[in-house]
Amino acid sequence: AEPIDFCQHLEDITGLAFDREKLMTRRRQRYTEMVDAEPLMPGVDEYINSAQRHGLSLGVASSSDEDWIVGHLTERGLIDKFATVKSRDHVAHAKPEPDLYLAAVEALSVRPEEAIAIEDSANGATAAKRAGLYTVVVPNEMTKNLALDHADQRLDSLEEMPLARLIQHANGEIWASS
């Protein structure tokens, strides 16, 4: 699926021409403001801390651009918690294609079947599954009413299941399908 060119869409429905660069800059600013105003999803800190206690490496695989990802993680004091950050800048195809996840697991020196993806979107879950990762979907406010049933596990919140239990569950699924 091709991404929607929202500038073209606005021009089509309004009949007006827009300064695309100015519009994109404002869009990025507004998006950053909105994301920065949101607290971390419940349970994220505990999952990160638990992963570190257990010696697990963490990575980010995001369709956003690298500058935004690194800036956002730095702003939240999380950048040093991740061994790798892969963005759309690093791959030929972003989500829903598997490229980002394949690049992330390669950078972490693990096989896809040894990794767990935690996603909040349909495209992300599709990408993770296509890459061969055990996929957990934790919907956000915008995606909570979508089916997202192609993931291996759906949680309303990471607080619902501790990381150690999720890993046990994933291992059971992996061994059962072997």
CNS distance restraints for C-alpha pairs under 8 A (distance, minus, plus):
assign (resid   4 and name CA) (resid   9 and name CA) 7.83 0.50 0.50
assign (resid   5 and name CA) (resid   9 and name CA) 6.25 0.50 0.50
assign (resid   6 and name CA) (resid  10 and name CA) 6.10 0.50 0.50
assign (resid   7 and name CA) (resid  11 and name CA) 6.22 0.50 0.50
assign (resid   7 and name CA) (resid  18 and name CA) 7.27 0.50 0.50
assign (resid   7 and name CA) (resid  20 and name CA) 6.60 0.50 0.50
assign (resid   7 and name CA) (resid  23 and name CA) 7.78 0.50 0.50
assign (resid   8 and name CA) (resid  12 and name CA) 6.01 0.50 0.50
assign (resid   9 and name CA) (resid  13 and name CA) 6.27 0.50 0.50
assign (resid  10 and name CA) (resid  14 and name CA) 5.93 0.50 0.50
assign (resid  10 and name CA) (resid  15 and name CA) 7.91 0.50 0.50
assign (resid  10 and name CA) (resid  16 and name CA) 7.84 0.50 0.50
assign (resid  11 and name CA) (resid  15 and name CA) 5.24 0.50 0.50
assign (resid  11 and name CA) (resid  16 and name CA) 5.17 0.50 0.50
assign (resid  11 and name CA) (resid  17 and name CA) 5.66 0.50 0.50
assign (resid  11 and name CA) (resid  18 and name CA) 6.93 0.50 0.50
assign (resid  12 and name CA) (resid  16 and name CA) 7.64 0.50 0.50
assign (resid  18 and name CA) (resid  23 and name CA) 7.26 0.50 0.50
assign (resid  19 and name CA) (resid  23 and name CA) 6.10 0.50 0.50
assign (resid  20 and name CA) (resid  24 and name CA) 5.95 0.50 0.50
assign (resid  21 and name CA) (resid  25 and name CA) 6.09 0.50 0.50
assign (resid  22 and name CA) (resid  26 and name CA) 6.18 0.50 0.50
assign (resid  23 and name CA) (resid  27 and name CA) 6.02 0.50 0.50
assign (resid  24 and name CA) (resid  28 and name CA) 6.13 0.50 0.50
assign (resid  25 and name CA) (resid  29 and name CA) 6.20 0.50 0.50
assign (resid  26 and name CA) (resid  30 and name CA) 6.06 0.50 0.50
assign (resid  27 and name CA) (resid  31 and name CA) 6.03 0.50 0.50
assign (resid  28 and name CA) (resid  32 and name CA) 6.06 0.50 0.50
assign (resid  29 and name CA) (resid  33 and name CA) 6.17 0.50 0.50
assign (resid  30 and name CA) (resid  34 and name CA) 6.16 0.50 0.50
assign (resid  31 and name CA) (resid  35 and name CA) 6.13 0.50 0.50
assign (resid  32 and name CA) (resid  36 and name CA) 5.89 0.50 0.50
assign (resid  33 and name CA) (resid  37 and name CA) 6.14 0.50 0.50
assign (resid  34 and name CA) (resid  38 and name CA) 6.58 0.50 0.50
assign (resid  36 and name CA) (resid  72 and name CA) 7.62 0.50 0.50
assign (resid  40 and name CA) (resid  44 and name CA) 6.59 0.50 0.50
assign (resid  40 and name CA) (resid  45 and name CA) 7.89 0.50 0.50
assign (resid  41 and name CA) (resid 157 and name CA) 7.61 0.50 0.50
assign (resid  41 and name CA) (resid 158 and name CA) 7.93 0.50 0.50
assign (resid  42 and name CA) (resid 157 and name CA) 6.37 0.50 0.50
assign (resid  42 and name CA) (resid 158 and name CA) 6.37 0.50 0.50
assign (resid  42 and name CA) (resid 159 and name CA) 6.31 0.50 0.50
assign (resid  43 and name CA) (resid  47 and name CA) 6.16 0.50 0.50
assign (resid  43 and name CA) (resid 157 and name CA) 6.95 0.50 0.50
assign (resid  43 and name CA) (resid 158 and name CA) 4.77 0.50 0.50
assign (resid  43 and name CA) (resid 159 and name CA) 4.79 0.50 0.50
assign (resid  44 and name CA) (resid  48 and name CA) 6.22 0.50 0.50
assign (resid  44 and name CA) (resid 158 and name CA) 6.71 0.50 0.50
assign (resid  45 and name CA) (resid  49 and name CA) 6.11 0.50 0.50
assign (resid  46 and name CA) (resid  50 and name CA) 5.87 0.50 0.50
assign (resid  47 and name CA) (resid  51 and name CA) 6.02 0.50 0.50
assign (resid  47 and name CA) (resid 158 and name CA) 7.64 0.50 0.50
assign (resid  47 and name CA) (resid 162 and name CA) 7.35 0.50 0.50
assign (resid  47 and name CA) (resid 163 and name CA) 5.85 0.50 0.50
assign (resid  48 and name CA) (resid  52 and name CA) 6.28 0.50 0.50
assign (resid  48 and name CA) (resid  58 and name CA) 7.91 0.50 0.50
assign (resid  48 and name CA) (resid  81 and name CA) 7.39 0.50 0.50
assign (resid  49 and name CA) (resid  53 and name CA) 6.17 0.50 0.50
assign (resid  50 and name CA) (resid  54 and name CA) 6.26 0.50 0.50
assign (resid  50 and name CA) (resid 163 and name CA) 6.78 0.50 0.50
assign (resid  50 and name CA) (resid 164 and name CA) 7.90 0.50 0.50
assign (resid  51 and name CA) (resid  55 and name CA) 6.23 0.50 0.50
assign (resid  51 and name CA) (resid  56 and name CA) 5.03 0.50 0.50
assign (resid  51 and name CA) (resid  57 and name CA) 7.21 0.50 0.50
assign (resid  51 and name CA) (resid  58 and name CA) 7.58 0.50 0.50
assign (resid  51 and name CA) (resid 163 and name CA) 7.47 0.50 0.50
assign (resid  52 and name CA) (resid  56 and name CA) 5.70 0.50 0.50
assign (resid  52 and name CA) (resid  57 and name CA) 7.27 0.50 0.50
assign (resid  57 and name CA) (resid  82 and name CA) 7.06 0.50 0.50
assign (resid  57 and name CA) (resid  83 and name CA) 6.12 0.50 0.50
assign (resid  57 and name CA) (resid 108 and name CA) 6.87 0.50 0.50
assign (resid  58 and name CA) (resid  81 and name CA) 7.07 0.50 0.50
assign (resid  58 and name CA) (resid  82 and name CA) 4.91 0.50 0.50
assign (resid  58 and name CA) (resid  83 and name CA) 5.69 0.50 0.50
assign (resid  58 and name CA) (resid  84 and name CA) 7.10 0.50 0.50
assign (resid  58 and name CA) (resid 108 and name CA) 7.84 0.50 0.50
assign (resid  59 and name CA) (resid  82 and name CA) 5.16 0.50 0.50
assign (resid  59 and name CA) (resid  83 and name CA) 5.66 0.50 0.50
assign (resid  59 and name CA) (resid  84 and name CA) 4.75 0.50 0.50
assign (resid  59 and name CA) (resid  85 and name CA) 5.70 0.50 0.50
assign (resid  59 and name CA) (resid  86 and name CA) 7.69 0.50 0.50
assign (resid  59 and name CA) (resid 104 and name CA) 6.33 0.50 0.50
assign (resid  59 and name CA) (resid 105 and name CA) 7.93 0.50 0.50
assign (resid  59 and name CA) (resid 108 and name CA) 7.34 0.50 0.50
assign (resid  60 and name CA) (resid  82 and name CA) 7.03 0.50 0.50
assign (resid  60 and name CA) (resid  84 and name CA) 6.35 0.50 0.50
assign (resid  60 and name CA) (resid  85 and name CA) 4.65 0.50 0.50
assign (resid  60 and name CA) (resid  86 and name CA) 5.90 0.50 0.50
assign (resid  60 and name CA) (resid  87 and name CA) 7.95 0.50 0.50
assign (resid  60 and name CA) (resid 104 and name CA) 7.09 0.50 0.50
assign (resid  61 and name CA) (resid  85 and name CA) 6.26 0.50 0.50
assign (resid  61 and name CA) (resid  86 and name CA) 4.86 0.50 0.50
assign (resid  61 and name CA) (resid  87 and name CA) 6.00 0.50 0.50
assign (resid  61 and name CA) (resid 100 and name CA) 5.45 0.50 0.50
assign (resid  61 and name CA) (resid 101 and name CA) 5.86 0.50 0.50
assign (resid  61 and name CA) (resid 104 and name CA) 6.27 0.50 0.50
assign (resid  62 and name CA) (resid  69 and name CA) 7.68 0.50 0.50
assign (resid  62 and name CA) (resid  85 and name CA) 7.95 0.50 0.50
assign (resid  62 and name CA) (resid  86 and name CA) 6.35 0.50 0.50
assign (resid  62 and name CA) (resid  87 and name CA) 4.99 0.50 0.50
assign (resid  62 and name CA) (resid  88 and name CA) 6.75 0.50 0.50
assign (resid  62 and name CA) (resid  94 and name CA) 7.97 0.50 0.50
assign (resid  62 and name CA) (resid  95 and name CA) 7.94 0.50 0.50
assign (resid  62 and name CA) (resid 100 and name CA) 7.06 0.50 0.50
assign (resid  63 and name CA) (resid  87 and name CA) 5.52 0.50 0.50
assign (resid  63 and name CA) (resid  88 and name CA) 4.85 0.50 0.50
assign (resid  63 and name CA) (resid  94 and name CA) 5.45 0.50 0.50
assign (resid  63 and name CA) (resid  95 and name CA) 6.17 0.50 0.50
assign (resid  63 and name CA) (resid 100 and name CA) 7.76 0.50 0.50
assign (resid  64 and name CA) (resid  68 and name CA) 6.78 0.50 0.50
assign (resid  64 and name CA) (resid  69 and name CA) 6.59 0.50 0.50
assign (resid  64 and name CA) (resid  87 and name CA) 5.94 0.50 0.50
assign (resid  64 and name CA) (resid  88 and name CA) 6.05 0.50 0.50
assign (resid  65 and name CA) (resid  69 and name CA) 6.43 0.50 0.50
assign (resid  65 and name CA) (resid  87 and name CA) 5.58 0.50 0.50
assign (resid  65 and name CA) (resid  88 and name CA) 5.74 0.50 0.50
assign (resid  65 and name CA) (resid  89 and name CA) 6.00 0.50 0.50
assign (resid  66 and name CA) (resid  70 and name CA) 5.99 0.50 0.50
assign (resid  66 and name CA) (resid  85 and name CA) 7.79 0.50 0.50
assign (resid  66 and name CA) (resid  86 and name CA) 7.33 0.50 0.50
assign (resid  66 and name CA) (resid  87 and name CA) 5.27 0.50 0.50
assign (resid  66 and name CA) (resid  88 and name CA) 7.31 0.50 0.50
assign (resid  66 and name CA) (resid  89 and name CA) 6.41 0.50 0.50
assign (resid  67 and name CA) (resid  71 and name CA) 5.90 0.50 0.50
assign (resid  68 and name CA) (resid  72 and name CA) 5.96 0.50 0.50
assign (resid  69 and name CA) (resid  73 and name CA) 6.10 0.50 0.50
assign (resid  69 and name CA) (resid  85 and name CA) 7.98 0.50 0.50
assign (resid  69 and name CA) (resid  87 and name CA) 7.71 0.50 0.50
assign (resid  70 and name CA) (resid  74 and name CA) 5.89 0.50 0.50
assign (resid  70 and name CA) (resid  79 and name CA) 6.68 0.50 0.50
assign (resid  70 and name CA) (resid  85 and name CA) 7.86 0.50 0.50
assign (resid  71 and name CA) (resid  75 and name CA) 5.99 0.50 0.50
assign (resid  72 and name CA) (resid  76 and name CA) 6.35 0.50 0.50
assign (resid  73 and name CA) (resid  77 and name CA) 6.13 0.50 0.50
assign (resid  73 and name CA) (resid  78 and name CA) 4.94 0.50 0.50
assign (resid  73 and name CA) (resid  79 and name CA) 4.81 0.50 0.50
assign (resid  74 and name CA) (resid  78 and name CA) 5.82 0.50 0.50
assign (resid  74 and name CA) (resid  79 and name CA) 5.02 0.50 0.50
assign (resid  78 and name CA) (resid  82 and name CA) 7.40 0.50 0.50
assign (resid  83 and name CA) (resid 108 and name CA) 7.10 0.50 0.50
assign (resid  84 and name CA) (resid 104 and name CA) 6.71 0.50 0.50
assign (resid  84 and name CA) (resid 107 and name CA) 6.59 0.50 0.50
assign (resid  84 and name CA) (resid 108 and name CA) 6.99 0.50 0.50
assign (resid  85 and name CA) (resid 104 and name CA) 7.21 0.50 0.50
assign (resid  86 and name CA) (resid  90 and name CA) 6.20 0.50 0.50
assign (resid  86 and name CA) (resid 100 and name CA) 6.29 0.50 0.50
assign (resid  86 and name CA) (resid 103 and name CA) 6.94 0.50 0.50
assign (resid  86 and name CA) (resid 104 and name CA) 6.02 0.50 0.50
assign (resid  87 and name CA) (resid  91 and name CA) 7.28 0.50 0.50
assign (resid  87 and name CA) (resid  94 and name CA) 7.97 0.50 0.50
assign (resid  87 and name CA) (resid 100 and name CA) 6.84 0.50 0.50
assign (resid  88 and name CA) (resid  92 and name CA) 7.55 0.50 0.50
assign (resid  88 and name CA) (resid  93 and name CA) 7.09 0.50 0.50
assign (resid  88 and name CA) (resid  94 and name CA) 5.40 0.50 0.50
assign (resid  88 and name CA) (resid 100 and name CA) 7.21 0.50 0.50
assign (resid  90 and name CA) (resid 100 and name CA) 7.72 0.50 0.50
assign (resid  91 and name CA) (resid  99 and name CA) 6.15 0.50 0.50
assign (resid  91 and name CA) (resid 100 and name CA) 6.38 0.50 0.50
assign (resid  91 and name CA) (resid 103 and name CA) 7.65 0.50 0.50
assign (resid  92 and name CA) (resid  99 and name CA) 7.26 0.50 0.50
assign (resid  93 and name CA) (resid  97 and name CA) 6.07 0.50 0.50
assign (resid  93 and name CA) (resid  98 and name CA) 7.92 0.50 0.50
assign (resid  93 and name CA) (resid  99 and name CA) 6.11 0.50 0.50
assign (resid  93 and name CA) (resid 100 and name CA) 7.69 0.50 0.50
assign (resid  94 and name CA) (resid  98 and name CA) 7.54 0.50 0.50
assign (resid  94 and name CA) (resid  99 and name CA) 6.57 0.50 0.50
assign (resid  94 and name CA) (resid 100 and name CA) 6.33 0.50 0.50
assign (resid  95 and name CA) (resid  99 and name CA) 7.51 0.50 0.50
assign (resid  95 and name CA) (resid 100 and name CA) 7.08 0.50 0.50
assign (resid  95 and name CA) (resid 123 and name CA) 5.58 0.50 0.50
assign (resid  95 and name CA) (resid 124 and name CA) 5.88 0.50 0.50
assign (resid  95 and name CA) (resid 126 and name CA) 7.63 0.50 0.50
assign (resid  95 and name CA) (resid 127 and name CA) 5.41 0.50 0.50
assign (resid  96 and name CA) (resid 122 and name CA) 7.97 0.50 0.50
assign (resid  96 and name CA) (resid 123 and name CA) 4.41 0.50 0.50
assign (resid  96 and name CA) (resid 124 and name CA) 5.96 0.50 0.50
assign (resid  96 and name CA) (resid 125 and name CA) 7.72 0.50 0.50
assign (resid  96 and name CA) (resid 126 and name CA) 5.49 0.50 0.50
assign (resid  96 and name CA) (resid 127 and name CA) 4.41 0.50 0.50
assign (resid  97 and name CA) (resid 126 and name CA) 7.49 0.50 0.50
assign (resid  97 and name CA) (resid 127 and name CA) 4.99 0.50 0.50
assign (resid  97 and name CA) (resid 130 and name CA) 7.14 0.50 0.50
assign (resid  98 and name CA) (resid 102 and name CA) 6.14 0.50 0.50
assign (resid  98 and name CA) (resid 126 and name CA) 7.86 0.50 0.50
assign (resid  98 and name CA) (resid 127 and name CA) 4.38 0.50 0.50
assign (resid  98 and name CA) (resid 128 and name CA) 6.18 0.50 0.50
assign (resid  98 and name CA) (resid 129 and name CA) 7.78 0.50 0.50
assign (resid  98 and name CA) (resid 130 and name CA) 5.45 0.50 0.50
assign (resid  98 and name CA) (resid 131 and name CA) 4.80 0.50 0.50
assign (resid  99 and name CA) (resid 103 and name CA) 6.08 0.50 0.50
assign (resid  99 and name CA) (resid 127 and name CA) 7.70 0.50 0.50
assign (resid  99 and name CA) (resid 131 and name CA) 7.46 0.50 0.50
assign (resid 100 and name CA) (resid 104 and name CA) 6.17 0.50 0.50
assign (resid 100 and name CA) (resid 127 and name CA) 7.83 0.50 0.50
assign (resid 101 and name CA) (resid 105 and name CA) 6.17 0.50 0.50
assign (resid 101 and name CA) (resid 127 and name CA) 7.06 0.50 0.50
assign (resid 101 and name CA) (resid 128 and name CA) 6.12 0.50 0.50
assign (resid 101 and name CA) (resid 131 and name CA) 6.16 0.50 0.50
assign (resid 102 and name CA) (resid 106 and name CA) 6.13 0.50 0.50
assign (resid 102 and name CA) (resid 112 and name CA) 7.18 0.50 0.50
assign (resid 102 and name CA) (resid 131 and name CA) 6.00 0.50 0.50
assign (resid 103 and name CA) (resid 107 and name CA) 6.18 0.50 0.50
assign (resid 104 and name CA) (resid 108 and name CA) 6.22 0.50 0.50
assign (resid 105 and name CA) (resid 109 and name CA) 6.03 0.50 0.50
assign (resid 105 and name CA) (resid 110 and name CA) 5.36 0.50 0.50
assign (resid 105 and name CA) (resid 111 and name CA) 6.29 0.50 0.50
assign (resid 105 and name CA) (resid 112 and name CA) 6.15 0.50 0.50
assign (resid 105 and name CA) (resid 115 and name CA) 7.34 0.50 0.50
assign (resid 106 and name CA) (resid 110 and name CA) 6.21 0.50 0.50
assign (resid 106 and name CA) (resid 111 and name CA) 7.27 0.50 0.50
assign (resid 110 and name CA) (resid 114 and name CA) 6.24 0.50 0.50
assign (resid 110 and name CA) (resid 115 and name CA) 7.09 0.50 0.50
assign (resid 111 and name CA) (resid 115 and name CA) 6.90 0.50 0.50
assign (resid 112 and name CA) (resid 131 and name CA) 6.56 0.50 0.50
assign (resid 112 and name CA) (resid 132 and name CA) 5.30 0.50 0.50
assign (resid 112 and name CA) (resid 133 and name CA) 4.99 0.50 0.50
assign (resid 113 and name CA) (resid 132 and name CA) 5.85 0.50 0.50
assign (resid 113 and name CA) (resid 133 and name CA) 5.26 0.50 0.50
assign (resid 113 and name CA) (resid 134 and name CA) 6.74 0.50 0.50
assign (resid 113 and name CA) (resid 174 and name CA) 7.48 0.50 0.50
assign (resid 114 and name CA) (resid 133 and name CA) 7.29 0.50 0.50
assign (resid 115 and name CA) (resid 133 and name CA) 5.60 0.50 0.50
assign (resid 115 and name CA) (resid 134 and name CA) 6.50 0.50 0.50
assign (resid 116 and name CA) (resid 133 and name CA) 5.64 0.50 0.50
assign (resid 116 and name CA) (resid 134 and name CA) 4.85 0.50 0.50
assign (resid 116 and name CA) (resid 135 and name CA) 5.86 0.50 0.50
assign (resid 116 and name CA) (resid 136 and name CA) 7.31 0.50 0.50
assign (resid 116 and name CA) (resid 170 and name CA) 7.77 0.50 0.50
assign (resid 117 and name CA) (resid 125 and name CA) 7.90 0.50 0.50
assign (resid 117 and name CA) (resid 128 and name CA) 6.28 0.50 0.50
assign (resid 117 and name CA) (resid 133 and name CA) 6.23 0.50 0.50
assign (resid 117 and name CA) (resid 134 and name CA) 6.19 0.50 0.50
assign (resid 117 and name CA) (resid 135 and name CA) 4.83 0.50 0.50
assign (resid 117 and name CA) (resid 136 and name CA) 6.04 0.50 0.50
assign (resid 118 and name CA) (resid 135 and name CA) 6.13 0.50 0.50
assign (resid 118 and name CA) (resid 136 and name CA) 4.84 0.50 0.50
assign (resid 118 and name CA) (resid 137 and name CA) 5.75 0.50 0.50
assign (resid 118 and name CA) (resid 138 and name CA) 6.99 0.50 0.50
assign (resid 119 and name CA) (resid 124 and name CA) 5.75 0.50 0.50
assign (resid 119 and name CA) (resid 125 and name CA) 5.80 0.50 0.50
assign (resid 119 and name CA) (resid 135 and name CA) 7.30 0.50 0.50
assign (resid 119 and name CA) (resid 136 and name CA) 6.17 0.50 0.50
assign (resid 119 and name CA) (resid 137 and name CA) 4.72 0.50 0.50
assign (resid 119 and name CA) (resid 138 and name CA) 6.04 0.50 0.50
assign (resid 119 and name CA) (resid 139 and name CA) 7.51 0.50 0.50
assign (resid 120 and name CA) (resid 124 and name CA) 6.96 0.50 0.50
assign (resid 120 and name CA) (resid 125 and name CA) 7.46 0.50 0.50
assign (resid 120 and name CA) (resid 137 and name CA) 5.36 0.50 0.50
assign (resid 120 and name CA) (resid 138 and name CA) 4.98 0.50 0.50
assign (resid 120 and name CA) (resid 139 and name CA) 4.45 0.50 0.50
assign (resid 120 and name CA) (resid 140 and name CA) 5.91 0.50 0.50
assign (resid 120 and name CA) (resid 143 and name CA) 6.96 0.50 0.50
assign (resid 121 and name CA) (resid 125 and name CA) 6.14 0.50 0.50
assign (resid 121 and name CA) (resid 137 and name CA) 7.27 0.50 0.50
assign (resid 121 and name CA) (resid 139 and name CA) 6.58 0.50 0.50
assign (resid 121 and name CA) (resid 140 and name CA) 7.93 0.50 0.50
assign (resid 121 and name CA) (resid 143 and name CA) 6.24 0.50 0.50
assign (resid 121 and name CA) (resid 148 and name CA) 7.54 0.50 0.50
assign (resid 122 and name CA) (resid 126 and name CA) 6.03 0.50 0.50
assign (resid 122 and name CA) (resid 143 and name CA) 7.97 0.50 0.50
assign (resid 122 and name CA) (resid 148 and name CA) 5.80 0.50 0.50
assign (resid 123 and name CA) (resid 127 and name CA) 6.12 0.50 0.50
assign (resid 124 and name CA) (resid 128 and name CA) 6.19 0.50 0.50
assign (resid 125 and name CA) (resid 129 and name CA) 6.12 0.50 0.50
assign (resid 125 and name CA) (resid 135 and name CA) 6.39 0.50 0.50
assign (resid 125 and name CA) (resid 136 and name CA) 7.60 0.50 0.50
assign (resid 125 and name CA) (resid 137 and name CA) 6.72 0.50 0.50
assign (resid 125 and name CA) (resid 148 and name CA) 7.61 0.50 0.50
assign (resid 125 and name CA) (resid 150 and name CA) 7.30 0.50 0.50
assign (resid 125 and name CA) (resid 151 and name CA) 6.02 0.50 0.50
assign (resid 126 and name CA) (resid 130 and name CA) 6.05 0.50 0.50
assign (resid 126 and name CA) (resid 150 and name CA) 7.30 0.50 0.50
assign (resid 126 and name CA) (resid 151 and name CA) 7.71 0.50 0.50
assign (resid 127 and name CA) (resid 131 and name CA) 6.18 0.50 0.50
assign (resid 128 and name CA) (resid 132 and name CA) 6.39 0.50 0.50
assign (resid 128 and name CA) (resid 133 and name CA) 5.44 0.50 0.50
assign (resid 128 and name CA) (resid 134 and name CA) 7.49 0.50 0.50
assign (resid 128 and name CA) (resid 135 and name CA) 6.23 0.50 0.50
assign (resid 129 and name CA) (resid 133 and name CA) 5.52 0.50 0.50
assign (resid 129 and name CA) (resid 134 and name CA) 6.88 0.50 0.50
assign (resid 129 and name CA) (resid 135 and name CA) 6.31 0.50 0.50
assign (resid 129 and name CA) (resid 151 and name CA) 7.15 0.50 0.50
assign (resid 134 and name CA) (resid 151 and name CA) 7.89 0.50 0.50
assign (resid 134 and name CA) (resid 152 and name CA) 6.30 0.50 0.50
assign (resid 134 and name CA) (resid 170 and name CA) 6.50 0.50 0.50
assign (resid 134 and name CA) (resid 174 and name CA) 7.86 0.50 0.50
assign (resid 135 and name CA) (resid 151 and name CA) 5.22 0.50 0.50
assign (resid 135 and name CA) (resid 152 and name CA) 5.23 0.50 0.50
assign (resid 135 and name CA) (resid 153 and name CA) 6.50 0.50 0.50
assign (resid 136 and name CA) (resid 151 and name CA) 5.88 0.50 0.50
assign (resid 136 and name CA) (resid 152 and name CA) 5.93 0.50 0.50
assign (resid 136 and name CA) (resid 153 and name CA) 4.68 0.50 0.50
assign (resid 136 and name CA) (resid 154 and name CA) 5.67 0.50 0.50
assign (resid 136 and name CA) (resid 155 and name CA) 7.27 0.50 0.50
assign (resid 137 and name CA) (resid 148 and name CA) 7.30 0.50 0.50
assign (resid 137 and name CA) (resid 151 and name CA) 6.23 0.50 0.50
assign (resid 137 and name CA) (resid 152 and name CA) 7.99 0.50 0.50
assign (resid 137 and name CA) (resid 153 and name CA) 6.30 0.50 0.50
assign (resid 137 and name CA) (resid 154 and name CA) 4.87 0.50 0.50
assign (resid 137 and name CA) (resid 155 and name CA) 6.33 0.50 0.50
assign (resid 138 and name CA) (resid 154 and name CA) 6.04 0.50 0.50
assign (resid 138 and name CA) (resid 155 and name CA) 5.12 0.50 0.50
assign (resid 138 and name CA) (resid 156 and name CA) 5.60 0.50 0.50
assign (resid 138 and name CA) (resid 157 and name CA) 6.00 0.50 0.50
assign (resid 138 and name CA) (resid 158 and name CA) 7.15 0.50 0.50
assign (resid 139 and name CA) (resid 143 and name CA) 5.22 0.50 0.50
assign (resid 139 and name CA) (resid 144 and name CA) 4.73 0.50 0.50
assign (resid 139 and name CA) (resid 155 and name CA) 7.67 0.50 0.50
assign (resid 139 and name CA) (resid 156 and name CA) 6.60 0.50 0.50
assign (resid 140 and name CA) (resid 144 and name CA) 5.56 0.50 0.50
assign (resid 148 and name CA) (resid 154 and name CA) 7.93 0.50 0.50
assign (resid 149 and name CA) (resid 154 and name CA) 7.64 0.50 0.50
assign (resid 155 and name CA) (resid 160 and name CA) 6.64 0.50 0.50
assign (resid 155 and name CA) (resid 161 and name CA) 7.87 0.50 0.50
assign (resid 156 and name CA) (resid 160 and name CA) 7.07 0.50 0.50
assign (resid 157 and name CA) (resid 161 and name CA) 7.98 0.50 0.50
assign (resid 158 and name CA) (resid 162 and name CA) 7.15 0.50 0.50
assign (resid 161 and name CA) (resid 165 and name CA) 6.39 0.50 0.50
assign (resid 161 and name CA) (resid 166 and name CA) 6.31 0.50 0.50
assign (resid 162 and name CA) (resid 166 and name CA) 6.31 0.50 0.50
assign (resid 163 and name CA) (resid 167 and name CA) 6.13 0.50 0.50
assign (resid 164 and name CA) (resid 168 and name CA) 6.34 0.50 0.50
assign (resid 165 and name CA) (resid 169 and name CA) 6.12 0.50 0.50
assign (resid 166 and name CA) (resid 170 and name CA) 6.06 0.50 0.50
assign (resid 167 and name CA) (resid 171 and name CA) 6.03 0.50 0.50
assign (resid 168 and name CA) (resid 172 and name CA) 6.20 0.50 0.50
assign (resid 169 and name CA) (resid 173 and name CA) 6.33 0.50 0.50
assign (resid 170 and name CA) (resid 174 and name CA) 6.07 0.50 0.50
assign (resid 171 and name CA) (resid 175 and name CA) 6.04 0.50 0.50
assign (resid 172 and name CA) (resid 176 and name CA) 5.92 0.50 0.50
assign (resid 173 and name CA) (resid 177 and name CA) 6.22 0.50 0.50
assign (resid 174 and name CA) (resid 178 and name CA) 6.42 0.50 0.50
